[in-house]
Amino acid sequence: MYKVGNVINVINVINVINVINALNAIYDKMTNQSAFRGAWLVSEYVYNSDGAFAGIVRQRRELRRRQDGDLDVVQHCVPGPELAGHPMGEFSGERVFLLRTEGRFRRYLGPDVIGSGLGWGAGALTGRGVWPRFGHNFTSFSVIPAPDRQITGGQFFNAGERIANIMGLAVPETDGADYPTFEGPTWPAEMASQWCGLRRRIDGSGALLDETFVARDYDGSSGYREPDFEVSLLARGPRIEIGGTVMGIAKRSGWMIEGTGVAGPDMLEFFDVFDPLGGHVISVRRWSRDEALRLVEIVLLKEARAAAGV
């Protein structure tokens, strides 16, 4: 019988509190803003609006602290030759902008990026704005599942027309470091059926509601279940129908699945990213009601035995 509780049988006598404490230690390391500073090597996987893979933009990103506390963000971008003729093929050369932190808010003050970001606890950030010189507006996200790894991404638009979906990995630039890659299975169930970790819930004002242990059980390729959240997936041509907690539509882009659904008066926008080499699954879920953001959930998972250290 299919039960989320079966994940506890996998980790046997492992104390769940120890799992929570171990993952909390990762979050604690990320509360220091130095986690975002220094030089990073970034691989941005580009997908078209239909989910088809288009190419990779490799980027060296450096964050330099100013005396006034602001950060200069310098990005040197090199799109792969496969992106010739694609809008992201123009995302090249050096791009620079000023980043200012105001509490949980981030201000992108140009010249190459203008907009704002919002922190959702340690190591999680969403943003939106415009790249004036590049000529497109954007949304973005960044989640740090480990001190030496970032999962990043977002979307580029011409106003409301999406031109690219981005899913990226970033690692600190160290001696011998190479650009990170997505490799291996694209669906977590192909690695393990049972995952566990932390779920952080934050209300629309930014107040932390709770941070709790969560177990997720994958049902093959047809979806997954947590104790109070369930997703079933039914492929219909290029799109995926969602059932379970919400009814809606999803789409896959490589190692990422994104979707929108409805549950009573609530609207859900979510995405899951699977990082096989890092051994992480991240989920970001945004719940709104009557056009107002009500709740954000950040979920960070590892395969159950790995999370328990067995």
Protein Blocks (a to p, Z undefined) as FASTA:
>chain_A
ZZfklmmmmnmmacfklmmmmmmmmmmmmmpmklmgcjdddddddddfkopafbdcdddd
dddddfkopacddddddddfklgoiaklmmgcjdddddddehjbccdebjkbgcddddeb
ehiacdddddfknopacddddddfbfkbccddddddehjacfbdcddddddddehiacdd
dedjfbfklmombdcdddddddfkopafbdcddddddehjnbccdfkbccddddehjbcc
dehjbgcddddehjaccddddehjbccdddddddfknopacddddddeehiafbdcdddd
ddfklmnoZZ
